[in-house]
């Protein structure tokens, strides 16, 4: 495989990671909101933790992107 194929594979993997991280963040937001509405503090905390984890992963992706440029 040539360099173009390798670049496309890396870009696709990075995009997949970004989509997964955003989905995790949104899922965490939903959990947090449901926890608030149902007075389920554990679910609310789990949602916040999911959002934090997703945000950290997104920050890591941004750092990787900065070094690719």
Secondary structure, 3 states (H helix, E strand, C coil): CCHHHHHHHHHHHHHHHHHHHHHHHHHHHHHHHHHHHCCCHHHHHHHHHHHHHHHHHHHHHHHHHHHHC
